[in-house]
Amino acid sequence: MKTQTGSYPWRSFLRNIAVIAIPVALQNLLTTTGSMVDTMMIASLGQLEVGAVGLCAQFSSLMFSGYWGFVGGGMLFFSQFFGAGDDDGINRSYGLTLCCMMTVGLLFGVLAVCFPQSVMFLYTDKPAIQAIGTEYLRIVGFAYPMMVFSMAMASLLRCTDRVRIPLWGSVAGVCTNIVLNWVFIFGNLGAPRMGVRGAALATVLSQAVSCSVVLFAARRSRHPYLLAVRRHFRWTRGFVKAYFKKCFPILCNEVLIGVGNMVINVVLGRQPEEAIAALAVLRTLEGLVIGFFAGFSNASSVLVGTQVGAGKPQVAYGRAWRLVYLCQGIIALLGLVLIALHTPILSVMGMRGESFRLAFGMLLIYLTAAIIRMGNWTQNDTFRAAGDATYGTVLEIVFMWAMVLPCVCASGLWLKWPTLLVFALCYVDEPIRYVLMQVHLYRGKWIKPVTPEGLRALDGWKPDRKAIPEE
């Protein structure tokens, strides 16, 4: 690996980030905006409806945890094979990733449509909220497989330099969702007034529109991988074994963390009704933070993974730690904006009195923790894209189950501490993991290629923070 002295090429580095991060951030911002509009419309029905739909969103978050391990593993292979110019590897990786993800999506869709009462009973002990959530889940479950399919397509497109196509799909989906919410929730344009069932129906139809737009745009642009269906399923035993070897730690991480988060939500779902409504609003605003962060997360996966696969470990190393600090800086600025505007935002989303106080307290706690939390998340995504799916996984699982869950369960279920204190304990592990992740980041041992080019370049390479790579 050739290096040069002088200053780091920040201009080209930031330009490369912007090409990926901005479309992804805009896409997630659109999705979050749609969720905020949903919440505002549902808020006009009452706080019980807000809380019920918010708890249903936690069930879809559990589904997210179930398939995100395959997204992380898939992006590892997509980006490294794309960097190495291996078309066959990209196609086989996508086919296997899609099959695994759709299995999860169909499973959760069946649970939501066929067993909504059981799902709601798990998340809350409030009968009124259970009844509303059951109506919502029975319809919105049909959207779950389409959500997963959309995410699979977006992951492949982002790793192969087509980041705008998922953005177009999100624009179409969000616009459709907002309009149909107005039609079906309130019974406009001659439609029946359906309340939360109308919001669920709008979600199903908007997901269908989003998927259709992405497929049409990919076909129009002649994307070489997404529609090459016959090449998606040419797997060999060795390839499947290598794929699951990399994906298994990520999958374990996401599933165990997802179950841990479900336990946390079960504890929080047994707080007063005002706290449940406040938590639902906080989760919507959390989507705004994660939306901005997801741009950097995808940028780290692509910009680092492609260089590892292409046999440029020093370039990957130099990009990785800079991405982490840029992400944290952006999140800090976004947090200050949300704090400054909290009064109009929370008011328009239906928060009043005690629910407003709790929502603002949760927002302050979350935004403080998010600076460290998103740094941890970016580092973990970087490690995964470079081939190390184990280190961050082990840390997150161990701290979740050994520290966070005992603290939250003990304080919320047995000691009956105030809601805000219980909520703060959800993030008690983040600073410790951040220190450990930083040490691993600077050692550079997370660079573990899966391509022949990457393996050859790694021979004899040692990380050097002072070296400026030729990009």
DOVEXRO-177808 format. One line per field, with one value per residue (C-alpha): residue number from 1; residue in three letters; x, y, z. Coordinates in Angstrom, 3 decimals. Layout:
DOVEXRO-177808
resi	[NUM, ...]
resn	[ALA, ...]
X	[X, ...]
Y	[Y, ...]
Z	[Z, ...]
//
This chain:
DOVEXRO-177808
resi	[1, 2, 3, 4, 5, 6, 7, 8, 9, 10, 11, 12, 13, 14, 15, 16, 17, 18, 19, 20, 21, 22, 23, 24, 25, 26, 27, 28, 29, 30, 31, 32, 33, 34, 35, 36, 37, 38, 39, 40, 41, 42, 43, 44, 45, 46, 47, 48, 49, 50, 51, 52, 53, 54, 55, 56, 57, 58, 59, 60, 61, 62, 63, 64, 65, 66, 67, 68, 69, 70, 71, 72, 73, 74, 75, 76, 77, 78, 79, 80, 81, 82, 83, 84, 85, 86, 87, 88, 89, 90, 91, 92, 93, 94, 95, 96, 97, 98, 99, 100, 101, 102, 103, 104, 105, 106, 107, 108, 109, 110, 111, 112, 113, 114, 115, 116, 117, 118, 119, 120, 121, 122, 123, 124, 125, 126, 127, 128, 129, 130, 131, 132, 133, 134, 135, 136, 137, 138, 139, 140, 141, 142, 143, 144, 145, 146, 147, 148, 149, 150, 151, 152, 153, 154, 155, 156, 157, 158, 159, 160, 161, 162, 163, 164, 165, 166, 167, 168, 169, 170, 171, 172, 173, 174, 175, 176, 177, 178, 179, 180, 181, 182, 183, 184, 185, 186, 187, 188, 189, 190, 191, 192, 193, 194, 195, 196, 197, 198, 199, 200, 201, 202, 203, 204, 205, 206, 207, 208, 209, 210, 211, 212, 213, 214, 215, 216, 217, 218, 219, 220, 221, 222, 223, 224, 225, 226, 227, 228, 229, 230, 231, 232, 233, 234, 235, 236, 237, 238, 239, 240, 241, 242, 243, 244, 245, 246, 247, 248, 249, 250, 251, 252, 253, 254, 255, 256, 257, 258, 259, 260, 261, 262, 263, 264, 265, 266, 267, 268, 269, 270, 271, 272, 273, 274, 275, 276, 277, 278, 279, 280, 281, 282, 283, 284, 285, 286, 287, 288, 289, 290, 291, 292, 293, 294, 295, 296, 297, 298, 299, 300, 301, 302, 303, 304, 305, 306, 307, 308, 309, 310, 311, 312, 313, 314, 315, 316, 317, 318, 319, 320, 321, 322, 323, 324, 325, 326, 327, 328, 329, 330, 331, 332, 333, 334, 335, 336, 337, 338, 339, 340, 341, 342, 343, 344, 345, 346, 347, 348, 349, 350, 351, 352, 353, 354, 355, 356, 357, 358, 359, 360, 361, 362, 363, 364, 365, 366, 367, 368, 369, 370, 371, 372, 373, 374, 375, 376, 377, 378, 379, 380, 381, 382, 383, 384, 385, 386, 387, 388, 389, 390, 391, 392, 393, 394, 395, 396, 397, 398, 399, 400, 401, 402, 403, 404, 405, 406, 407, 408, 409, 410, 411, 412, 413, 414, 415, 416, 417, 418, 419, 420, 421, 422, 423, 424, 425, 426, 427, 428, 429, 430, 431, 432, 433, 434, 435, 436, 437, 438, 439, 440, 441, 442, 443, 444, 445, 446, 447, 448, 449, 450, 451, 452, 453, 454, 455, 456, 457, 458, 459, 460, 461, 462, 463, 464, 465, 466, 467, 468, 469, 470, 471]
resn	[MET, LYS, THR, GLN, THR, GLY, SER, TYR, PRO, TRP, ARG, SER, PHE, LEU, ARG, ASN, ILE, ALA, VAL, ILE, ALA, ILE, PRO, VAL, ALA, LEU, GLN, ASN, LEU, LEU, THR, THR, THR, GLY, SER, MET, VAL, ASP, THR, MET, MET, ILE, ALA, SER, LEU, GLY, GLN, LEU, GLU, VAL, GLY, ALA, VAL, GLY, LEU, CYS, ALA, GLN, PHE, SER, SER, LEU, MET, PHE, SER, GLY, TYR, TRP, GLY, PHE, VAL, GLY, GLY, GLY, MET, LEU, PHE, PHE, SER, GLN, PHE, PHE, GLY, ALA, GLY, ASP, ASP, ASP, GLY, ILE, ASN, ARG, SER, TYR, GLY, LEU, THR, LEU, CYS, CYS, MET, MET, THR, VAL, GLY, LEU, LEU, PHE, GLY, VAL, LEU, ALA, VAL, CYS, PHE, PRO, GLN, SER, VAL, MET, PHE, LEU, TYR, THR, ASP, LYS, PRO, ALA, ILE, GLN, ALA, ILE, GLY, THR, GLU, TYR, LEU, ARG, ILE, VAL, GLY, PHE, ALA, TYR, PRO, MET, MET, VAL, PHE, SER, MET, ALA, MET, ALA, SER, LEU, LEU, ARG, CYS, THR, ASP, ARG, VAL, ARG, ILE, PRO, LEU, TRP, GLY, SER, VAL, ALA, GLY, VAL, CYS, THR, ASN, ILE, VAL, LEU, ASN, TRP, VAL, PHE, ILE, PHE, GLY, ASN, LEU, GLY, ALA, PRO, ARG, MET, GLY, VAL, ARG, GLY, ALA, ALA, LEU, ALA, THR, VAL, LEU, SER, GLN, ALA, VAL, SER, CYS, SER, VAL, VAL, LEU, PHE, ALA, ALA, ARG, ARG, SER, ARG, HIS, PRO, TYR, LEU, LEU, ALA, VAL, ARG, ARG, HIS, PHE, ARG, TRP, THR, ARG, GLY, PHE, VAL, LYS, ALA, TYR, PHE, LYS, LYS, CYS, PHE, PRO, ILE, LEU, CYS, ASN, GLU, VAL, LEU, ILE, GLY, VAL, GLY, ASN, MET, VAL, ILE, ASN, VAL, VAL, LEU, GLY, ARG, GLN, PRO, GLU, GLU, ALA, ILE, ALA, ALA, LEU, ALA, VAL, LEU, ARG, THR, LEU, GLU, GLY, LEU, VAL, ILE, GLY, PHE, PHE, ALA, GLY, PHE, SER, ASN, ALA, SER, SER, VAL, LEU, VAL, GLY, THR, GLN, VAL, GLY, ALA, GLY, LYS, PRO, GLN, VAL, ALA, TYR, GLY, ARG, ALA, TRP, ARG, LEU, VAL, TYR, LEU, CYS, GLN, GLY, ILE, ILE, ALA, LEU, LEU, GLY, LEU, VAL, LEU, ILE, ALA, LEU, HIS, THR, PRO, ILE, LEU, SER, VAL, MET, GLY, MET, ARG, GLY, GLU, SER, PHE, ARG, LEU, ALA, PHE, GLY, MET, LEU, LEU, ILE, TYR, LEU, THR, ALA, ALA, ILE, ILE, ARG, MET, GLY, ASN, TRP, THR, GLN, ASN, ASP, THR, PHE, ARG, ALA, ALA, GLY, ASP, ALA, THR, TYR, GLY, THR, VAL, LEU, GLU, ILE, VAL, PHE, MET, TRP, ALA, MET, VAL, LEU, PRO, CYS, VAL, CYS, ALA, SER, GLY, LEU, TRP, LEU, LYS, TRP, PRO, THR, LEU, LEU, VAL, PHE, ALA, LEU, CYS, TYR, VAL, ASP, GLU, PRO, ILE, ARG, TYR, VAL, LEU, MET, GLN, VAL, HIS, LEU, TYR, ARG, GLY, LYS, TRP, ILE, LYS, PRO, VAL, THR, PRO, GLU, GLY, LEU, ARG, ALA, LEU, ASP, GLY, TRP, LYS, PRO, ASP, ARG, LYS, ALA, ILE, PRO, GLU, GLU]
X	[0.000, 1.445, 1.104, 1.994, 2.923, 1.012, -2.642, -5.507, -7.643, -10.657, -12.356, -12.554, -13.368, -16.317, -17.486, -17.503, -19.463, -21.974, -22.689, -23.889, -24.878, -27.044, -29.475, -29.749, -30.270, -32.906, -34.641, -34.761, -35.740, -38.696, -39.678, -39.415, -41.395, -44.087, -44.051, -44.330, -47.306, -48.831, -48.364, -49.864, -52.920, -53.366, -52.838, -56.090, -57.829, -56.371, -53.339, -54.461, -54.275, -50.803, -49.582, -51.100, -49.598, -46.287, -46.230, -47.059, -44.023, -41.934, -43.107, -41.949, -38.660, -38.310, -38.796, -36.098, -33.738, -34.609, -33.625, -30.959, -28.321, -28.761, -28.644, -25.329, -23.916, -25.244, -23.720, -20.390, -20.421, -22.055, -19.505, -16.418, -17.430, -18.308, -14.897, -13.288, -15.522, -16.997, -20.465, -21.229, -20.414, -22.775, -25.649, -25.283, -24.971, -28.141, -30.166, -29.189, -29.709, -33.150, -34.307, -33.231, -34.774, -38.100, -38.407, -38.296, -40.732, -43.296, -43.043, -43.739, -46.497, -48.264, -47.884, -49.320, -52.275, -53.198, -52.189, -52.426, -54.020, -51.095, -48.605, -50.333, -50.767, -46.997, -46.246, -48.724, -51.169, -53.584, -56.781, -57.808, -54.402, -54.407, -57.742, -56.616, -53.271, -54.955, -57.026, -53.916, -51.684, -54.244, -53.995, -50.436, -49.012, -49.569, -46.991, -44.204, -42.959, -42.935, -40.938, -38.324, -38.207, -37.725, -34.840, -33.136, -33.297, -32.074, -29.064, -27.947, -28.532, -26.589, -23.604, -23.515, -23.570, -27.345, -28.239, -30.839, -33.223, -34.244, -34.702, -37.213, -39.065, -39.234, -40.523, -43.338, -44.113, -44.156, -46.277, -48.737, -48.841, -49.574, -52.381, -53.966, -53.709, -55.741, -58.258, -58.691, -58.113, -60.634, -62.926, -62.206, -63.017, -65.957, -63.899, -65.145, -63.682, -61.359, -59.196, -56.075, -57.207, -57.020, -53.437, -52.573, -54.215, -52.352, -49.072, -49.798, -50.660, -47.730, -45.279, -46.657, -46.125, -42.570, -41.527, -43.065, -41.196, -37.856, -38.329, -39.403, -36.463, -33.980, -35.300, -35.271, -31.644, -30.674, -29.196, -27.006, -27.765, -31.197, -33.225, -30.757, -33.046, -31.596, -28.155, -29.326, -29.662, -26.508, -25.161, -22.452, -22.042, -18.781, -20.348, -23.350, -21.006, -18.839, -21.923, -23.444, -20.070, -19.924, -23.648, -24.109, -22.456, -24.380, -27.626, -27.053, -26.315, -29.455, -31.769, -30.482, -30.411, -33.880, -35.203, -33.456, -35.097, -38.430, -37.977, -37.173, -40.307, -42.361, -41.110, -41.803, -45.196, -46.221, -45.608, -48.531, -50.487, -48.931, -45.481, -46.511, -47.736, -44.546, -42.416, -44.296, -43.490, -39.857, -39.484, -40.731, -38.152, -35.532, -36.221, -35.127, -31.766, -31.287, -32.285, -29.361, -27.088, -28.067, -26.442, -23.094, -23.681, -24.235, -21.320, -19.018, -20.159, -19.661, -16.601, -14.730, -15.979, -15.185, -11.619, -11.070, -12.396, -10.251, -7.077, -6.574, -6.533, -4.820, -7.486, -10.194, -8.446, -8.026, -11.660, -13.063, -12.071, -12.795, -16.320, -16.974, -16.158, -18.003, -21.100, -20.945, -20.510, -23.544, -25.688, -24.658, -25.741, -29.054, -29.657, -29.225, -31.776, -34.338, -33.878, -34.340, -37.561, -38.953, -41.993, -43.690, -42.662, -44.046, -47.174, -48.115, -47.650, -50.318, -48.225, -49.864, -49.225, -47.527, -47.028, -45.218, -42.941, -42.087, -41.540, -39.141, -37.255, -36.910, -35.742, -32.993, -31.799, -31.866, -30.052, -27.306, -26.805, -27.172, -23.800, -22.016, -24.589, -24.274, -20.500, -20.724, -23.146, -20.921, -17.876, -19.754, -21.044, -17.508, -16.123, -18.804, -18.241, -14.526, -15.177, -15.108, -18.634, -17.693, -16.078, -18.874, -21.453, -19.982, -19.666, -23.236, -24.772, -22.767, -23.496, -27.175, -27.851, -25.395, -25.928, -28.798, -31.611, -31.010, -30.932, -34.089, -36.096, -35.121, -35.843, -39.057, -40.761, -39.613, -38.265, -40.877, -38.478, -39.680, -40.150, -37.346, -34.810, -35.818, -35.513, -32.030, -30.801, -31.453, -28.201, -25.991, -23.603, -22.856, -19.819, -18.053, -18.544, -17.376, -13.969, -13.526, -14.650, -12.204, -9.294, -10.303, -10.768, -7.250, -5.620, -6.987, -7.519, -11.100, -9.944, -10.702, -11.245, -13.354, -11.877, -8.534, -7.403, -8.054, -6.324, -3.182, -2.976, -3.339, -0.134, 2.405, 0.155, 0.096, -2.242, -0.579, -2.615, 0.043, 0.171, -1.944, -3.209, -3.481, -7.213]
Y	[0.000, 3.314, 6.254, 9.892, 12.563, 15.803, 16.366, 13.922, 14.335, 15.650, 17.128, 13.848, 11.973, 14.222, 14.107, 10.302, 10.381, 12.867, 10.763, 7.916, 9.559, 12.401, 10.262, 7.720, 10.464, 12.108, 8.778, 8.147, 11.755, 11.280, 8.076, 9.763, 12.739, 10.321, 8.710, 12.119, 12.998, 9.619, 10.404, 13.871, 12.504, 9.660, 12.087, 13.764, 10.483, 10.388, 9.429, 5.792, 5.499, 7.091, 4.660, 1.617, 2.375, 3.151, -0.292, -1.883, -0.077, -1.861, -5.179, -4.097, -3.078, -6.654, -7.789, -5.298, -6.988, -10.372, -9.477, -6.815, -9.459, -10.564, -6.937, -6.425, -9.692, -9.022, -5.537, -7.019, -9.261, -6.728, -4.010, -6.218, -8.088, -4.777, -3.395, -6.489, -6.380, -9.854, -9.773, -13.414, -12.936, -9.957, -11.834, -14.944, -12.832, -10.914, -14.046, -15.677, -12.464, -11.942, -15.473, -15.177, -11.730, -12.648, -15.654, -13.247, -10.808, -13.511, -14.928, -11.565, -10.844, -14.070, -13.301, -9.801, -10.846, -14.103, -13.527, -9.750, -10.191, -12.266, -9.709, -6.814, -8.795, -9.257, -5.541, -3.984, -4.826, -1.996, -3.571, -0.410, -0.118, -3.840, -3.566, -0.630, -2.238, -5.494, -3.694, -1.977, -5.076, -7.249, -4.968, -3.607, -7.142, -7.386, -4.612, -6.424, -8.646, -5.624, -3.598, -6.347, -6.695, -2.944, -3.007, -5.883, -3.993, -0.765, -2.517, -3.930, -0.681, 1.410, -0.937, -0.806, 2.963, 3.351, 5.199, 7.442, 4.660, 3.772, 7.502, 7.709, 4.734, 6.439, 9.693, 7.825, 5.713, 8.576, 10.832, 7.993, 7.228, 10.819, 11.216, 7.855, 8.518, 11.677, 9.728, 6.620, 7.843, 10.674, 9.334, 11.925, 11.741, 9.431, 6.777, 5.351, 6.805, 3.993, 5.556, 3.513, 0.826, 3.501, 4.287, 0.578, 0.300, 3.389, 1.782, -1.389, 0.472, 2.889, -0.015, -1.568, 1.725, 2.091, -1.407, -0.887, 2.385, 0.839, -2.126, 0.149, 2.528, -0.359, -1.805, 1.598, 2.200, -1.359, -2.236, -5.300, -7.131, -6.441, -7.997, -10.749, -13.294, -16.383, -15.566, -14.971, -18.625, -20.245, -21.092, -23.570, -25.324, -23.476, -20.108, -20.731, -21.864, -18.740, -16.511, -17.875, -17.926, -14.147, -13.545, -15.768, -13.421, -10.441, -12.407, -13.496, -9.898, -8.499, -11.226, -11.168, -7.361, -7.317, -9.641, -7.503, -4.372, -6.184, -6.919, -3.242, -2.225, -4.708, -3.030, 0.456, -0.729, -1.296, 2.329, 4.817, 5.551, 9.045, 7.438, 4.977, 7.853, 9.839, 6.832, 6.452, 10.075, 9.649, 6.622, 8.721, 11.426, 8.719, 7.783, 11.286, 10.841, 7.361, 8.662, 11.076, 8.470, 5.787, 7.836, 7.624, 3.984, 3.077, 5.279, 3.508, 0.099, 0.971, 3.232, 0.896, -2.425, -1.639, -0.658, -3.791, -5.925, -4.049, -4.675, -1.193, -1.716, 1.593, 3.546, 1.622, 2.234, 5.956, 6.352, 4.343, 6.371, 9.676, 8.471, 7.734, 11.265, 12.946, 10.921, 11.902, 15.577, 15.577, 13.812, 16.353, 19.251, 17.557, 17.006, 20.708, 21.554, 19.110, 20.435, 24.028, 23.109, 20.606, 22.635, 22.992, 19.476, 17.736, 19.903, 19.185, 15.458, 15.543, 15.817, 17.709, 18.029, 14.943, 13.292, 16.454, 16.445, 12.785, 13.131, 16.062, 14.202, 11.142, 13.336, 14.922, 11.527, 9.980, 12.825, 12.832, 9.086, 9.200, 10.900, 7.908, 5.364, 6.305, 6.269, 2.679, 1.820, 3.326, 1.477, -1.814, -1.338, -0.486, -3.641, -5.745, -4.271, -4.984, -8.620, -8.593, -9.516, -10.804, -8.123, -5.563, -8.349, -9.962, -6.633, -5.575, -8.900, -9.236, -5.708, -5.869, -9.089, -8.668, -4.970, -3.203, -5.748, -6.463, -2.721, -1.927, -4.912, -4.405, -0.658, -0.849, -4.032, -4.510, -1.241, 0.871, 3.759, 6.851, 6.322, 8.687, 6.950, 3.557, 4.968, 6.376, 2.943, 1.684, 3.403, 2.700, 0.474, 2.833, 4.721, 1.521, -0.121, 3.046, 2.899, -0.768, -0.197, 2.695, 0.515, -2.143, 0.470, 1.860, -1.572, -2.301, -6.009, -5.700, -5.665, -9.236, -9.471, -12.111, -11.432, -12.731, -9.146, -8.123, -11.155, -10.561, -6.899, -7.734, -9.764, -7.758, -4.675, -2.771, 0.142, 3.573, 6.613, 8.981, 7.479, 9.285, 6.705, 7.414, 7.190]
Z	[0.000, -1.087, 1.250, 1.104, 3.596, 3.924, 4.802, 4.547, 1.362, 3.222, 0.170, -1.739, 1.479, 2.313, -1.283, -1.175, 2.085, 0.708, -2.377, -0.143, 3.131, 1.816, -0.255, 2.575, 5.166, 2.969, 2.490, 6.227, 6.886, 4.549, 6.332, 9.730, 8.480, 7.362, 10.820, 12.476, 10.284, 11.193, 14.878, 14.519, 12.707, 15.173, 18.084, 17.104, 17.962, 21.497, 23.589, 23.828, 20.054, 20.012, 22.653, 20.928, 17.526, 19.206, 20.829, 17.473, 16.094, 18.720, 17.285, 13.832, 15.462, 16.691, 13.091, 12.101, 14.552, 13.074, 9.528, 10.119, 10.755, 7.144, 5.964, 7.769, 6.438, 2.956, 2.810, 3.883, 0.814, -1.551, -0.843, -0.845, -4.011, -5.672, -4.754, -6.276, -9.391, -8.707, -10.338, -9.617, -5.934, -5.704, -7.333, -5.187, -2.025, -2.843, -3.582, -0.307, 1.660, 0.114, 0.929, 4.560, 5.010, 3.419, 5.736, 8.679, 7.053, 6.296, 9.827, 11.464, 8.958, 9.950, 13.675, 13.224, 11.053, 12.791, 16.430, 17.105, 20.548, 21.769, 20.483, 22.237, 25.463, 25.515, 25.141, 27.589, 30.369, 29.464, 27.938, 26.066, 24.393, 23.608, 21.789, 19.626, 18.816, 17.802, 15.157, 13.821, 13.708, 11.935, 8.880, 9.003, 9.123, 5.366, 4.907, 6.773, 3.904, 1.593, 4.136, 4.261, 0.469, 0.152, 2.637, 0.812, -2.480, -0.874, 0.685, -2.653, -4.539, -2.007, -2.126, -5.925, -6.464, -7.005, -3.820, -5.472, -6.474, -2.867, -2.264, -5.103, -3.655, -0.258, -1.770, -3.492, -0.424, 2.080, -0.122, -0.696, 3.030, 4.040, 1.506, 2.300, 6.035, 5.517, 3.438, 5.580, 9.146, 8.891, 6.138, 3.449, -0.292, 0.409, 2.228, 5.552, 8.751, 9.892, 12.640, 13.410, 10.951, 8.253, 9.231, 8.924, 5.501, 4.294, 5.399, 3.417, 0.216, 0.510, 0.896, -2.283, -4.122, -2.771, -3.869, -7.311, -7.846, -6.855, -9.198, -12.055, -11.538, -11.314, -14.561, -16.240, -15.220, -16.226, -12.866, -13.491, -10.248, -8.771, -11.597, -12.566, -10.883, -12.575, -11.184, -7.619, -6.645, -8.017, -4.605, -3.774, -0.454, 0.184, -0.557, 1.722, 4.494, 4.133, 4.037, 7.232, 8.961, 8.528, 9.088, 12.136, 14.671, 13.249, 13.297, 16.907, 17.799, 16.220, 17.490, 21.070, 21.129, 19.585, 22.281, 24.904, 23.519, 23.524, 27.240, 27.815, 25.905, 27.923, 31.109, 29.735, 28.454, 32.069, 33.026, 33.268, 30.083, 29.827, 29.791, 27.054, 24.873, 25.575, 24.638, 21.343, 20.456, 21.551, 19.267, 16.356, 17.092, 17.562, 13.958, 12.961, 14.715, 13.294, 9.876, 9.835, 11.356, 8.829, 6.083, 7.866, 8.725, 5.090, 4.048, 6.494, 5.272, 1.608, 1.782, 4.111, 2.732, -0.908, -0.048, 2.026, -0.827, -3.371, -1.360, 0.128, 3.909, 4.722, 2.844, 4.719, 8.040, 7.426, 6.459, 9.352, 12.385, 10.649, 9.848, 13.511, 14.701, 11.839, 12.693, 16.357, 15.499, 13.191, 15.798, 18.453, 16.212, 15.409, 19.116, 19.854, 17.154, 18.562, 22.095, 20.890, 19.047, 21.537, 22.613, 19.200, 18.141, 21.219, 21.302, 17.698, 18.386, 21.082, 24.259, 27.133, 30.860, 32.340, 28.954, 27.725, 30.778, 30.324, 26.577, 27.052, 29.776, 27.560, 24.687, 26.805, 28.043, 24.601, 22.826, 25.450, 25.035, 21.237, 20.685, 22.210, 21.023, 17.355, 17.651, 18.852, 16.066, 13.358, 14.640, 14.718, 11.152, 10.051, 11.630, 9.966, 6.506, 6.854, 7.755, 11.580, 12.607, 16.053, 18.249, 18.405, 18.531, 21.628, 23.423, 22.689, 23.694, 26.898, 28.110, 27.137, 29.039, 31.921, 32.674, 30.880, 31.244, 34.960, 35.701, 33.710, 34.949, 38.580, 38.538, 36.485, 37.685, 41.262, 42.668, 40.816, 40.198, 38.270, 34.535, 33.470, 35.673, 34.290, 30.764, 31.472, 32.546, 28.994, 27.951, 30.967, 28.972, 26.068, 27.509, 28.543, 25.162, 23.419, 25.086, 24.208, 20.601, 20.205, 21.274, 18.736, 16.009, 16.318, 16.442, 12.952, 13.572, 12.336, 8.688, 7.569, 3.782, 2.027, -1.456, -2.828, -3.520, 0.058, 1.537, -0.548, 0.470, 4.154, 4.170, 6.182, 6.540, 9.829, 10.658, 10.709, 11.761, 10.449, 6.971, 4.374, 1.833, -1.856, -2.519]
//
